[in-house]
Amino acid sequence: MRKITIIALSLLFATTLFAQKKTKTPLYKDSKQPIEKRVNDLISRMTLEEKVLQLNQLTLGRNDNANNMADPVNDIPAGIGSLIYFSSNPDLRNQVQKKAMEHSRLGIPILFGYDVIHGYRTMYPISLAQACSWNPKLVEEACSVAAQEARMSGVDWTFSPMIDVARDARWGRVSEGYGEDPYTNSVFCVASVKGYQGDDLSNPKKIAACLKHYIGYGASEAGRDYVYTEISRQTLWDTYMPPYQAGVEAGVATLMSSFNDINGTPGTANQYILREILKERWQHDGFVVSDWGAIQQLRSQGVAADKKEAAFKAFTAGVEMDMMNDCYNKHLAELVEEGKVPQALVDDAVKRILRLKFRLGLFETPYTPASTEKERFLLPQSLQIAEQLAEESIVMLKNEGSTLPLTNISKIAVVGPMAKSNWHLLGSWRAQGKSDDAVTLFAGLENEFKNKVQLSYAQGCNFDGEDRSGFESVLTLAKGADAVIVCLGEKAQWSGENASRSTLSLPQIQEDLVAELKKAGKPIILLLSSGRPLELVRLEKQSDAMLQIWQPGIAGGNPIAGILSGRINPSGKLSITFPYSTGQIPIYYNHRQSARPHQGKYQDIPSTPLYEFGHGLSYTTFEYSDITLSADKINRGDKLIAEVTVKNTGDMDGAETVHWFVRDPVSTISRPIKELKFFDKLMIRKGETKVFRFEIDPIRDLGFVDGEGKRFLESGEYWVMVKDKKVSLTIN
Ligand code: GLC
């Protein structure tokens, strides 16, 4: 009897379910249902072929990524998971999306991704510069604007933020991250994720973010790109993992697996980082997309014999989506049918992608609403943020004898290849940025000094080459001026992807131009635009003042001129060390102590950098009190308050960033001589005093991680440091 009842009930349930499916809207299309239910319902309806298609990303529109040239993809399958979208308006996207919604069996929307790295159309300073602002709130606002411009143009997902800690500036991609420090990259990672994603991905002005390049890409040997990286487990955990852990904890939707070979196992086939840590230990419920071609490149890295083996290794390691490798679409179904890849693994991967599509609201709103460029781009608020971020990113490296600000002068000679360039100010990864949107350095000077100072201009020389024919005329110009502003730097294409350089020096012709101008005997102010730290030891000797303006995006011209005139007080501080020479590389602030700190130096050059991490001058002066602690002996579970009082002792208001460092002078494993654990930036009016406070959580801020990522805090003495101030405390 009991058996009959069970059979009857099961039949009834199956019939109801079938009837439901037959007549009612499928559950996955019911936006009132919980996302997980919709994901499970949809996946239960999908064929293996439909599932595999979701795991692939192709490109749509004119591919503008010069490093990844690929033939235009014409016959895009209606069931494709994702497309990289290169157009700047939603029309083409909506056309292809319509094909997916109306001509695929289940109507699964396509996810459109793109490299929105430092702005979409409103181009902000490069990320390395943004970090020098020490203003994560402002960076969050910039990312929020980038998200709005991108989403309204048909992009749902950005391959950003790039958070690769980098200590070798010969590597061109140092420009794309937030510098040499793990904590700095962590803070700006979280700010970017919040700016891009907000707290609701279905918001039509937010986009999904993507942490990249997971992991250790910044350790590329000798600064060459795409190469081997030797990363001990200890360094993996204390240097490269923290920004990714912070981003995952902040709820980032996706990550991108890296090209580099990590101690013999490429990031894109690395089970440990992709599955054991990211999915199992951190419980990330989003997905990993490969970098462009990184799966099929496992062949050239010698860990896969062919694309099928590459597909197997990447997929089983934990890469859910294949970006332009032509591997998953060709071999994954076969691997499942051969029993080499479990169907359950495919289902888990597809669910992760569907989950994001549901969270983005793409099933309800697959099409991007129409809008004009005026409604999308370069809005007044966006431009204001661009100008503010450019201003706060600029670092005054040198100001001998208060050469700056330029007051009481009537003639300025403006010289150099960067003076009237707009193109190079945007740097690499310029998305839909247009160089005509940029305010050039010369235009900024005209805006600032018009009707006050007579500006004269001559280019003098090119960025590189041997043509010195312009030297004579610039020298004449300089002799007739009260001061000379020399605009130098790197071409945009000298940094970014696939842009390694053997030296941080600028080309000789630029250094020779300054040496020639020096003969005029007038104050020389250098404006330096670059995507990396430069070797400035010779230029430093020839100049009276130097501003590192990085690649400031479209709105650098006016704030830079404002700093030169004294209207603006510079507040930027370096997020990366400027070596004395390229020969010092790698050189970074948070190094471990040598066995013989007073020996082992270079014989031919100093062993200290030219400009340290955190260096940056102001027009005013700040006086720091000693550090006070709420206690000098605490138990491991206690909290601690550290404070320092800063007084503006100069005659100009100024924003000051206080960097809080810690050190464990004696530990089970040697620890860096100092580690940044907090920072704060406050405006301090002239004559005013402000208290900066660091609420120390000993485990988080004084503890350390071992080679398995386990955080530990040992009893004993610890130091808390700000500038040259230091206090010690004891953990019982
Ligand atoms: C590139 C880059 C990566 C970018 C991707 C898509 O090769 O390594 O940062 O997001 O391809 O353009």
Residues whose N, C-alpha, C, O or C-beta is under 5 A from the ligand:
A	BS01	GLC	N65 D115 F159 D291 W292
